[in-house]
Amino acid sequence: MKKFEFWFIVGSQDLYGQGVLDTVDARAKEMAAELTKVLPYPVVYKVTAKTNREITETVKEANYCEECAGIITWCHTFSPSKMWINGLAALQKPYCHFATQYNVGIPNEEIDMDFMNLNQAAHGDREHGFIAARLRMPRKVIAGHWQDEAVHRRLGDWMKAAVGAAVSRGMKVMRFGDNMREVAVTEGDKVEVQIKLGWQVNTWAVGDLVKEMNTVTEAEIDALMAEYEKNYDIATDNIASIRYQAKEEIAIKRMMDREGCKAFSNTFQDLYGMEQLPGLASQHLMAQGYGYGGEGDWKVSAMTAVLKAMGEGGNGASAFMEDYTYHLVKGQEYSLGAHMLEVCPSLAADKPRIETHHLGIGMNEKDPARLVFEGKAGPAVVASLIDMGGRLRLIVQDIEAVKPIMPMPNLPVARVMWRAMPDLTTGLECWITAGGAHHTVLSYDVSAEMLRDWARMMDIEFVHISKDTTPEKLEEELLVKDLIWKLK
């Protein structure tokens, strides 16, 4: 991960004299330093902007600074918004308008016209807000005192979404083989995706991966085996299978790192020259922050990497997921999510086990090793990016993950069980109505609001299925959005 930071640009003007400007400058420095202590990324105070030129030059600098993941603006005094037009019109980074003020309350004995001239954020921010609305700019507006914990949480979440946007724009996906044959939802317009999201999605032959695997040394495998033994419980005598997965992991990682890729996909229908579908290999790569998509699903692969980057510490609890089956007993309605082999251990409630079992799909010559575990309980989301033909739609559903209600001793895969919002059947009807895929990214760290912010930054459609969603309301929303996006 790059050392991302966010630039703090404070608005004022020359009308109030140098003393006021000096005070604004000192306070802005103080606020940036204090916010840096409590937010996930540094806040760098850049300028108290007083002219069109200052604003425009700062924005140009931000656009071409790789470390700058976004700008935060605030108007301490009245800042005439016409001088912001050129800069905001040129802005290419995520933008948060922080409507705050330095003081918490109104000081009854101290308030006079000097105090009023200095502390004008109440109407300075409204003037500033108008011009962004007039320019129809995508932005996040956060109001509240800069020392408030709830405000810190919202600013921090927006920062993480902006980092997701930065990671997205530099995303490269390595595809080993093509999509699973005849599957529709894993297809998509790669040119449009690169235009909108920045993703470069290209294919490498499985034979190239096999060639790379043949160069992996026993010493390299031994080192990775030691890492496996440290992080996971070995629950199989088939050590050869685990070592084969280590060889696959080392080769895949080498190829991705060499090409600058942060995500990959493969398919069980194309294992040319390989003994096993990468299971443990894919899982351990995801644990390191790489994205993965099964059956050639490059969209969910990249989204997994993006959500991981948006999560806690730049590699949060997010994973490739698939809805497999339902528990439809009245009063106990749950979804069971899993995949053949590849669910990231960042979701695990306890230490995962390495097991080997037969995989009755694909052309596996040997039984693949994989991590087996139960997912942890807690609030989460599942997200699906789909190509609607002419536009991209991000569908997000709120869920509540639970400890699985039964042990399922003969299910040899990682699994997560959850309650879908607003309930299983209504949520399912809404998901299908919106066109949600069977592959998703499940995340405990990334919220629906963060993904709404990310979709706004990337200029794509966003659909949220929550506890308040009904099929009727969703159908109306989708109809309106369909009309709006066709006009864009």
Number of C-alpha atoms within 10 A of each C-alpha: 10 12 10 19 21 26 23 24 22 23 27 27 20 12 12 14 9 11 10 20 21 12 12 22 20 12 14 23 19 13 18 19 15 15 20 16 11 14 17 20 19 21 24 21 20 17 18 24 23 19 17 16 14 15 23 21 13 18 24 15 13 20 19 11 14 13 16 24 27 27 27 22 18 24 31 29 25 23 27 18 18 13 21 22 16 15 18 19 14 12 19 15 21 28 25 22 20 23 24 20 21 16 11 12 8 9 10 7 6 9 11 10 9 11 13 11 15 18 21 18 24 15 16 21 25 15 17 24 19 12 18 19 11 9 11 10 16 17 17 18 15 17 15 15 18 22 17 10 12 12 17 19 14 17 23 18 23 26 30 28 30 29 30 27 28 25 24 25 18 15 22 22 26 27 24 23 22 21 23 18 11 8 11 11 18 23 17 17 13 18 13 16 17 17 12 17 23 20 22 19 20 15 14 13 15 20 16 14 20 18 13 17 20 11 11 17 11 11 9 12 20 14 11 18 18 10 12 18 12 10 14 16 15 18 14 14 10 15 16 12 22 26 18 21 27 28 26 27 23 20 22 23 19 16 16 17 11 9 12 14 20 26 29 32 25 27 22 20 18 21 22 15 13 19 16 21 29 25 25 30 27 30 24 24 22 29 20 13 25 27 33 34 28 25 20 27 24 29 29 29 29 32 26 29 31 30 35 29 28 30 23 16 12 19 21 22 25 34 33 28 27 23 17 14 12 15 14 12 8 6 7 10 15 23 21 17 21 22 17 18 24 28 34 29 28 23 24 20 14 12 14 22 21 21 23 25 15 12 18 9 10 13 16 17 14 17 18 25 29 29 29 26 22 22 26 20 18 12 16 22 25 25 28 22 25 22 20 14 10 9 18 23 19 21 24 26 26 22 27 16 22 17 15 18 10 6 9 10 7 6 10 18 24 24 25 25 25 24 20 25 21 19 16 20 15 16 23 19 15 25 22 11 13 21 18 22 19 14 26 26 27 29 25 23 19 25 22 21 15 22 27 21 25 27 21 19 24 21 14 17 21 20 23 21 26 19 15 9 17 15 17 9 12 19 14 11 13 16 11 11 15 14 10 11 13 9 7 6
